[in-house]
Amino acid sequence: MYEHSNTQIELSGVYTAYMGAEYPVIRDLSLEINRGDFVIVGGPNGAGKTTLLETINGMLHITHGSVKIFGMDVSTKGIEIRKKTGYVIQSFAFDPLTPFTVKNVVMIGRYGLLGCFNKPREEDYKAVEESIKMLGLEDMADKPIGTLSGGQQQKVLIAQNLAKKPDILLLDEPFSNLDLCTREFVSDVLNDISSKGCTVIMVSHAFDALPDKDLRIVVMDDGSLKLNETCHGSKVENIIRNMSAVT
Ligand SMILES: Nc1ncnc2c1ncn2[C@@H]1O[C@H](COP(=O)(O)OP(=O)(O)OP(=O)(O)O)[C@@H](O)[C@H]1O
């Protein structure tokens, strides 16, 4: 277990490219993120926000520089790193006929730790139950996932990643399908896990339900880091707006 340093994510002079692409999307990016930080990643469409999450999660080719997570190089220890990292991808929708229940889908979050061919243990069922409860999904736990609304499915995907009990949680526009009340609810859940030491890195275009505390704000534009500072959750929207006016 990586316990010896407060810096959990270190990117130094990183360039990352998609397979077959001529030019890197992320260019010369250096960034350090500490354990338990709550980071909001903003910036215009196409700025490289998703690419940043995929770089941290070791899913892309790093052409220059280095990415270290928990002190390990993401290029060689990606599998180990991803066991401790949750990633809620952008706008995923299940087919309406998907037969798996909410519980089944949340259990998938345990399989990285459990191994694909092993039967869930008591602790796996317990983690699933806890995550379902955290996201307030108890009433729909036995329903087929495809019968849920887009916002409810989004909450299930967050629960799936929480069942992993991650040290880092990456979220790509988790608020996109959620009404204001649900955004506030999910924001409280994320704030709670971050206060307990999980590092939360969230790409978002919605800033009206952010935690009432100091957050890290990282703004990307054209594959580069434009801003990296700490500010109160209530100030994030203004900062992003002002930056958009400048760029
Ligand atoms: N699979 C891919 N292959 C090649 N290029 C890609 C791929 N995915 C994204 N890109 C390119 O990388 C750049 C950054 O995309 P990215 O998805 O990271 O932006 P973003 O800031 O998350 O945008 P949005 O706010 O619209 O979701 C874009 O120019 C995009 O065309």
The ligand as a Gaussian input file, in Angstrom:
#p B3LYP/6-31G(d) Opt

LIG

0 1
 N      -10.011000       8.540000     -29.504000
 C       -9.469000       9.652000     -29.998000
 N       -8.617000       9.603000     -31.035000
 C       -8.036000      10.731000     -31.528000
 N       -8.261000      11.978000     -31.009000
 C       -9.107000      12.077000     -29.988000
 C       -9.760000      10.937000     -29.412000
 N      -10.536000      11.359000     -28.381000
 C      -10.384000      12.701000     -28.326000
 N       -9.534000      13.118000     -29.284000
 C       -9.127000      14.516000     -29.533000
 O       -8.486000      15.011000     -28.386000
 C       -8.837000      16.377000     -28.167000
 C       -9.282000      16.543000     -26.739000
 O      -10.453000      15.756000     -26.530000
 P      -11.076000      15.549000     -25.084000
 O      -12.176000      14.545000     -25.234000
 O      -10.002000      15.254000     -24.120000
 O      -11.661000      16.994000     -24.805000
 P      -12.592000      17.488000     -23.601000
 O      -11.941000      18.709000     -23.039000
 O      -12.881000      16.375000     -22.660000
 O      -13.893000      17.923000     -24.391000
 P      -15.470000      17.921000     -23.999000
 O      -15.688000      19.031000     -23.006000
 O      -16.117000      18.221000     -25.311000
 O      -15.834000      16.555000     -23.477000
 C       -9.902000      16.726000     -29.196000
 O       -9.277000      17.490000     -30.204000
 C      -10.347000      15.399000     -29.728000
 O      -10.668000      15.484000     -31.091000

